[in-house]
Amino acid sequence: MLAAFIAVTAFGSALLAFAMAGALDDRQAQLVESRCRSDAPVPVAVSVLNGLATGLLLGTTIALVCLLMLLFRHPSSRGAVAVPLTTVAVVISTLFMFGAGYETVRPNTPVSCGFG
């Protein structure tokens, strides 16, 4: 049960950090405002929050894998429902982890010059 609590808490915290990083990321507005091809620096807070989200999602995946191992080692009547749900949660957590990791290392997005 502790593994499930850790997984849920870490996943919620990671989503919160990822959402906050998205709210603080103002690079697109800076690039559109300049109307020419340039690179806007990635704010430090955005990189830190995306990195934190990636780490938390890695912890979530590890906790869910531990929960799966416990469910297989100690079978119960709830295992018929818990194992598929936990497996789906591992996949979702891993996909979010790759998304947050990509946002952390993503290069700056250039914008070409606009006329008008």
CORJO-V568142 format. One record per helix or strand. SS is the DSSP state (2 for helix, 1 for strand). FROM is the first residue (numbers start at 0). LEN is the number of residues. Records with the same first field share a line. If there is no record, write none. Layout:
SS = FROM-LEN  FROM-LEN
//
This chain:
2 = 1-23  26-8  43-30  78-27
//
